[in-house]
Amino acid sequence: RQPAPPFITSTLQQEAWRKLRFTAKQTMAIAQQLYEGLTVGDEGSVGLITYMRTDSTRVARSAVVEARQFISDRYGSQFIPPHARSFIRIAKGAQEAHEAIRPTKIWREPSLIKPYLTTDQFKLYQLIWKRMVASQMSAALFDNTTIDIKARCPDSRTDYLLRTSSSIITFPGFTILYTEGKDEIKEEEKKSSLLPWLEKDDELELLDLFPEQHFTQPPPHFTEATLIKMLEQWGIGRPSTYAPILSTIQERGYVIKANGSFQPTELGIVVNDLLAKHFPDIVDIEFTARMEE
């Protein structure tokens, strides 16, 4: 498994929601403070991160060299890939005027500057720092095992094929420092467990059967992370407008947030229906995306 690229505005907002439960507005406000500069001991006032409104995953060569040197000194040469990683990103309307969001100095570890930051500043800086360093670390290696089990019903003499699989990590790579959060955990991942040691043609004893019925679930309500991801995929808005969009729909009472998800209000449904009925071309998602271009 390969590490994720350094943050851009949208992925920072998504990950800050997943891991820290920061709203997009809160994330950008804290990132602004880290960018503009804070007093850090003898260093005085220093900017701790690069510009936080960007859609580029490009990283300055000097920062890549510094990150690789840090990884080598801290974790050992086995945690560095043979060649420095560069990330190419193709997104609708991407301008790539700035590089990715990263610490201005890799050696400025979160633990060293924690006394000079507020709790929220520290949490966000640590997230940005870990993501940047992990992006230049070796891949994580897994051993995947799949077992096919032949079974026969003695009454009907019908043959069945049962299958189970599991994976174990053999080399942690970048996961020793950071792993990307997920919006939804798949059912298989929740149930994942280690398999017993088996040889081919081993006879197995059936202990029990667990009949389960699964229904197709409707798409879940948007969270801050998934809505920003959708806006980016459709090319709606810019890195500087994702947070204001989310704030506006809440301030106008079109949606409320319940259990971390956006729920449409009666007002929001009425406004949407009226706009869709009388101005279908204007509220069309593709039209909005084309306007951004």
N, C-alpha and C positions, 0 to 999 in steps of 0.2 A: 504494500500500500504506500502510495506517494503522499508527501505532505501537501497541505493546501498552500496556495500562494499568499504573499503578504496581503494585508487588508486594503481594500478600496472603501469608499464611503458606504456603499450599500452592504458589503459583507461585514464591515465593522458594526453597523447598526443592527444587522441580523444576529451576529454572534453576541453582541452586548445584551440583546434581549434574551437570547437562549440561555446564556451562562450567568448573566448578572441581573436580568430582569430590568435593565435600563430601557426607558422609552427612547425612541429615535431623537426626540428633542433634548432629552437629558444627556444622551451620548454625545451629541454635537456640542452642547454647552461645555461639557467637561473636556472634550477633545480640544476645543477652542482655548481653554485655559492652559492645557499642556503645550499647545502650539505657541501661544503668545509668550509664554515664559513664566517660570516660577523660581523663587529664590531657593537654591540648593546649596546649603553650607558655604564653603569657601569659594565655590564657583560663581556665586552671586546669582543674578537672574539669567536663566537659560531656557531656551525652547527645548522641550523634551521630545517632541515628535515632529515629523514633517507635516506639510499642509494636509488638512483632513477632508478637503472636498476634492476628490479625485476619482477618476474611473480607470486609472492605469495601474497595472501590477509591476511596472518597470521599477527596478531598484538601482541606485547608483553603484558603479563598480567598487568604489571605496567602501561602501557599506557591506557589500557581499564579501569582500576580502576580510573586513573586520569581523563579520559574523563567522566565517569559516575558521579564522584564527581562534576566536573565542571558543567555538565548539571543540576544536582540537585540544586546546588547553584544559577545558573543563571536563569533557566527556571522553576524549581519546580519538585517535585517528580513524577508528572503525566507524565512528558516527558521522564522518564526512564522506559524501559521494566523490568519486574521482574528479568530476568536473562541477564547477559552480552551476547552480540552477538558474535558468532564466524562464520567466513565465510570459507566454503570449496569450493575450486575451482579446477575443473578438466579441464586441457587444454593440447593440444598436446605438448609434449616436455617440459612441465613445470618442472623446477628444484627446485624452492622454497628454494634457498640457503639463501635468505634475507627475511625480513618481508616486509609488505606493505609500501608504501610511506606515511609517516605521519609526523606531527610536532614532534620535539624531546621533546617539552614541551607544553602540551595543554594550560597551563595557560599563555603562551606567545601569547596572542591574537594579531591578525593582526593590530588592531587599535593602540595597545601599541608600536609596533615596526615600524609602518609606517614611522616615521621621519628618520629612519636609512636605509630605503630601496629605491631603485629606483622605478619608477612607475610600470615597468614590474615585478620586483622582488616582489613587494607588491601584485600585481594581482595574480601571480602564488601561492605565499605563502597563500594568503587568500583562494584560490580555494582548496588547499591541506588541510588547517586547517578546513574549513567548511565541506569538505567531510568526514574527519576523525571523527569529533564531531557528525555529523548527523548520521553516521553509527551506533552509540551507542544510538540513541534516539528512542522513541516510534514510532510505525507505525502510518501513517495518516489514519483516518477513514472517509469513504464516505457513504452517503445514495444514492443508485442507484434506480431510478424510471423509469419504462417502462410503457407506456400507449398504449393500443390497441384500435383503433377506428374503429367501424363497419360503413361502408358506402354503400349506394345503389344508383345505377344510375337509375333515374326514367324512362328513356326512354327504356333501355334494360333490366331493372330489374336485373342487374348483381350485386352481392355482392362483396365488396372489404374489405380488412383488411389493415388499415394504422397503422403504428407503429412509435412511437417516444420515445426517452429516454433521461435522463439527470442525472447527479450526482452532489451532493452538499457535500462539505466537512463539517464534523461534529466535527472533532478534527484534528488540523493541524499536530500534531506530529513533525516529522523531517522536514516537509516542511516549518516550521517557519524559518528554517535556510538555507536549501539547497534543491534544486531539480535537478536531472540529466538532462542534455540537450538532445535534440533529433536531429537526422540527418534529419528526415522528419516529418512534422506535417500532420497527416491524415486529410482528408477532413472533416470527421465527427467532429473532435476536433475543427476545425476552425469554424464550424457552431454551435457548442454546445451552448445552452442557457438554462436559467431557464424555467421550465414549469409552467403554471398557476395552481392554486389550482382547482382540479377537484374531483368529486365524481363518484362512479360507476353508470352507467346508465344515466349520464348527457347527455342532448341533445346538440349537437354542430351544429353551422351554418357554412356551407362551404363558405368561403370568396373568395378563388381563388385557381386555380391549376397551378403549375409551372412544365411543362414538361421539363425534362433535359435529355440530352443524354451523356453517359459516354463512353469513349474509353479506352481500355487497354493501358497504357503508357509503353514505353520501359524502361528498367532499367536506372536510372540516371547515369551521369558520376561520377566517384569516386571523393570524396573530400579527404583531408588529413585524416580525421577521419574515413571515410568508407573504405579507402584503407588499413589503419593500422588494422582495425577490420577484414578485409578479410584475410590479411597476417596471423594474429593470429589464425583465425578459421582454416586455411589450414595448420598451423604449419610451415609456411615459415619464416625463420629469427628468431632472438632472440631479447629480449628487447634492447640489445645494438646495433642492426643493423636496426631497423625499420626506424629511422631518416636518416641514411646514404643511405638506399635503395631509399627513396623518394628524397633525394638530388641528387643522381646519375642519376636517369632517367630524371631529369630536366636539370642537368649540361650537359648531353650528347645530349640534344635536342630531346629526344624521346617523351617528352610531354611538353606542356606549361600549365600554370594555367590561366584560364579565368573565371571570376566571382566566384572564389573560388573552381572551379572544374578543374580536370586534363583533358586536351584535347590531343589526340594523334596527333603528327605532321606527315608530309609525311615521314620524315626520320624514325620515330618510327614505322609506319605501314610497311615500306619496310623492316626494320630490323626484325620485328616480323614475317613477311611472309617468309623471307629467313630462319630464324631459325626454324620456324614451318615446313617448307618444307624439309630441309636437316637434322635437328636434332630434330625430333619430340619427341624422348624418353627423351632427356635432358631437353627440355623446358616444358615438361609435369609437371603440378602443383603437382601431386601426387609423381612424381619422386623427385622433389625438396624437398617436405616435408619429404620423406623417407631419403634423404641425411642428413637432419637436425637431424634425429634420430640416 
